[in-house]
Amino acid sequence: MGFNDLIQNNERIMKDINFNPLDKFKDYIKTDEYFRQFIMQSIYQRIRRKGTDSKGKKLRTDKAIQSNDYSGSSRVYSPRNKKKSRYTHVDLYETGYMFNTMSIAVKKKSIITKIDLVTNKNSSVYQNFEMSYPNSQAFKDIVFSLNETEIKELNEKLLKRMVDELRKTFNYE
């Protein structure tokens, strides 16, 4: 049996057991709380620890950009910056309300992070970042998405789960 025969045989088996890897990934994320929590925690930890969006850009409020300093309203988005040091990053954590509204939705072709940008003080978090992002949807899409490293980690976890499931299916344990 040649390599091509082996591939065709495996494709036939996958078709017979109705196994589509992309559908399986979506199913894991839809049904398994572990994967949804992993996605949300990855985003939350990146913002809290590094203060960056999914493209690696540092989060800076409009006021900080204009004055080239972190002061006043910038402190609201980084309570750890009690001394208003210009070197402490913005972490978007005011009261925890916004992060508590985060959830994951699986669509036909994508995985979407949902989050309420209106704080419990009835002001939008996006209003402080209008110079960096063209609109609130772009802000959500770029800040609250997985970066390449986080996607790689998620894929490794999904692949491990899939391999484990296939081993059980074919009795390779």
Legacy VTK file of the C-alpha trace (Angstrom):
# vtk DataFile Version 3.0
C-alpha trace
ASCII
DATASET POLYDATA
POINTS 173 float
0.000 0.000 0.000
1.474 3.332 -1.122
1.274 6.664 0.632
-1.503 7.931 -1.682
-3.501 4.755 -1.034
-3.112 5.315 2.706
-4.376 8.910 2.406
-7.351 7.849 0.280
-8.167 5.072 2.745
-8.074 7.547 5.663
-10.269 10.006 3.756
-12.765 7.208 3.086
-12.796 6.245 6.770
-13.340 9.875 7.833
-16.203 10.155 5.364
-17.719 6.868 6.588
-17.711 8.005 10.209
-18.869 11.514 9.180
-15.776 13.191 10.638
-15.072 16.741 9.452
-12.232 18.368 11.441
-13.501 21.935 11.036
-17.006 20.975 12.114
-15.473 19.097 15.038
-13.488 22.172 16.137
-16.647 24.302 16.043
-18.571 21.616 17.902
-15.936 21.470 20.650
-16.082 25.239 21.089
-19.901 25.281 20.971
-20.430 22.478 23.464
-17.347 22.403 25.678
-17.080 25.066 28.363
-13.334 24.347 28.679
-12.621 25.735 25.189
-14.895 28.768 25.581
-13.225 29.591 28.902
-9.794 29.112 27.331
-10.636 31.664 24.611
-12.056 34.224 27.048
-9.225 33.799 29.563
-6.581 34.111 26.828
-8.043 37.428 25.703
-8.558 38.671 29.257
-5.018 37.732 30.381
-3.389 39.329 27.307
-5.199 42.595 27.919
-4.551 42.550 31.683
-0.880 41.528 31.467
0.281 43.221 28.282
-2.348 45.829 27.468
-2.356 44.889 23.769
-4.967 44.138 21.136
-4.919 40.954 19.033
-2.500 42.565 16.565
0.007 43.364 19.321
-0.729 47.101 19.391
-0.552 48.717 22.845
-3.907 50.040 24.042
-3.661 53.798 24.545
-6.561 56.082 25.334
-7.199 59.123 23.164
-6.152 61.381 26.035
-2.849 59.532 26.400
-2.198 59.828 22.661
-2.972 63.546 22.643
-0.869 64.395 25.690
1.675 61.581 25.268
1.067 60.785 28.935
-1.214 58.617 31.055
-3.337 60.785 33.267
-6.846 61.387 34.550
-9.256 59.264 32.557
-6.526 56.835 31.512
-6.229 55.751 35.132
-9.831 54.518 35.007
-8.733 51.859 32.548
-5.754 50.750 34.619
-6.470 50.722 38.355
-3.024 49.265 38.953
-1.630 52.607 37.769
-2.329 54.344 41.077
0.690 56.663 40.715
-0.372 57.527 37.166
2.944 56.333 35.837
3.234 56.798 32.096
4.773 53.325 31.812
1.831 51.298 33.106
-0.285 49.845 30.327
-4.032 50.250 29.897
-5.767 47.005 30.843
-9.460 47.933 30.293
-10.347 46.838 33.812
-12.502 49.364 35.605
-14.944 47.372 37.719
-14.845 44.001 35.967
-18.313 44.567 34.512
-17.184 44.557 30.883
-15.169 41.344 31.155
-18.049 39.686 33.005
-20.243 40.252 29.930
-17.836 38.403 27.608
-19.177 35.298 25.835
-18.328 33.179 22.801
-20.611 32.575 19.824
-19.879 30.070 17.077
-21.153 31.132 13.665
-21.109 29.216 10.409
-17.660 30.478 9.393
-16.284 32.113 12.523
-15.994 32.249 16.285
-17.091 35.581 17.733
-16.374 37.110 21.108
-19.356 39.085 22.368
-18.800 41.800 24.933
-20.775 44.762 26.260
-18.659 47.912 25.858
-21.072 50.030 27.880
-19.778 50.177 31.426
-22.004 50.271 34.447
-21.535 54.062 34.363
-23.396 54.134 31.008
-20.401 55.292 28.993
-18.831 53.310 26.200
-15.289 52.086 26.647
-14.778 52.700 22.929
-15.241 56.471 23.418
-11.763 56.535 24.935
-10.160 54.776 21.952
-11.703 56.525 18.931
-8.325 57.743 17.658
-6.958 54.202 17.485
-9.954 52.308 16.062
-12.372 53.551 13.359
-15.570 52.378 15.104
-16.766 50.351 18.086
-17.148 47.171 16.016
-13.536 47.398 14.827
-12.492 48.006 18.451
-14.348 44.851 19.549
-13.062 42.789 16.612
-9.416 43.757 17.073
-9.129 43.996 20.861
-11.332 41.041 21.813
-10.038 38.485 19.297
-7.347 35.877 19.725
-3.854 36.776 18.549
-1.693 34.339 16.550
-0.057 32.790 19.625
-3.438 32.288 21.314
-4.866 30.744 18.130
-1.910 28.355 17.984
-2.456 27.336 21.624
-6.177 26.821 21.013
-5.482 24.745 17.885
-3.060 22.536 19.817
-5.699 21.906 22.483
-8.386 21.241 19.860
-6.109 18.884 17.919
-5.196 16.982 21.076
-8.900 16.523 21.867
-9.576 15.397 18.294
-6.690 12.906 18.299
-7.865 11.496 21.632
-11.364 11.096 20.221
-10.072 9.393 17.065
-7.932 7.018 19.154
-11.009 5.999 21.098
-13.012 5.583 17.870
-10.364 3.303 16.366
-9.403 1.588 19.652
-5.808 2.926 19.681
-5.661 3.652 23.373
LINES 1 174
173 0 1 2 3 4 5 6 7 8 9 10 11 12 13 14 15 16 17 18 19 20 21 22 23 24 25 26 27 28 29 30 31 32 33 34 35 36 37 38 39 40 41 42 43 44 45 46 47 48 49 50 51 52 53 54 55 56 57 58 59 60 61 62 63 64 65 66 67 68 69 70 71 72 73 74 75 76 77 78 79 80 81 82 83 84 85 86 87 88 89 90 91 92 93 94 95 96 97 98 99 100 101 102 103 104 105 106 107 108 109 110 111 112 113 114 115 116 117 118 119 120 121 122 123 124 125 126 127 128 129 130 131 132 133 134 135 136 137 138 139 140 141 142 143 144 145 146 147 148 149 150 151 152 153 154 155 156 157 158 159 160 161 162 163 164 165 166 167 168 169 170 171 172
